[in-house]
Amino acid sequence: MATTVEKICKEALILPADARIGLVERLLISLNLPTRADIDHLWAEESERRIAEIDRGETRLIPGDQVFDNIRRKYGK
């Protein structure tokens, strides 16, 4: 198996960059990982959910300066 993988990798590295990118994309899709479009969609949904919580007054907002001050105090930076 390792010999086959090594041979495929060696041949793949000879391909032009755009062909290697296409190969990588096909391999990643074969792993059934979320696609970029899936991730973007999920983040859009999460953003809308958080905005709705803010609009309904269900979320306590903390100014960015305070957040970073808390981090610096906690981690000593």
C-alpha positions in Angstrom: 0.0 0.0 0.0 2.7 2.5 1.0 4.4 1.9 -2.4 1.2 2.7 -4.2 0.6 5.9 -2.1 4.2 7.0 -2.6 3.8 6.5 -6.4 0.6 8.4 -6.5 2.1 11.3 -4.5 5.1 11.4 -6.6 3.0 11.6 -9.8 0.6 14.1 -8.3 3.5 16.5 -7.4 4.4 16.7 -11.1 1.0 18.0 -12.0 0.4 21.7 -12.5 -0.8 23.6 -9.5 -4.4 23.9 -10.7 -4.6 20.1 -11.3 -3.1 19.5 -7.8 -5.7 21.8 -6.3 -8.5 19.9 -8.1 -7.1 16.6 -6.8 -6.9 17.9 -3.3 -10.5 19.1 -3.5 -11.7 15.7 -4.8 -9.8 13.9 -2.0 -11.3 16.2 0.7 -14.8 15.7 -0.7 -14.3 11.9 -0.5 -13.8 12.3 3.2 -17.3 13.7 3.6 -16.0 16.7 5.4 -18.1 19.9 5.4 -17.5 21.9 2.2 -16.6 25.6 2.3 -20.2 26.4 1.2 -21.5 24.2 4.1 -19.3 26.1 6.6 -20.3 29.5 5.2 -24.0 28.6 5.4 -23.6 27.4 9.0 -21.7 30.6 10.0 -24.4 32.7 8.3 -27.1 30.9 10.3 -25.2 31.3 13.5 -24.7 35.0 12.8 -28.4 35.5 12.2 -29.2 33.6 15.4 -26.8 35.8 17.4 -28.2 39.0 15.8 -31.7 38.0 16.7 -30.7 37.3 20.3 -29.2 40.8 20.5 -32.3 42.4 18.9 -34.5 40.6 21.5 -32.3 41.8 24.3 -31.4 38.2 25.3 -27.7 38.8 25.2 -25.4 40.9 27.4 -22.9 42.7 25.2 -19.4 43.3 26.4 -17.3 46.0 24.9 -14.2 44.7 23.0 -11.8 46.7 25.2 -13.2 45.0 28.3 -12.9 41.5 26.7 -9.3 42.1 25.8 -8.5 43.5 29.2 -10.0 40.4 30.8 -7.9 38.2 28.5 -4.7 40.1 29.4 -5.5 39.8 33.1 -6.2 36.1 32.9 -3.2 35.2 30.8 -0.8 37.9 32.0 0.0 39.4 28.6 
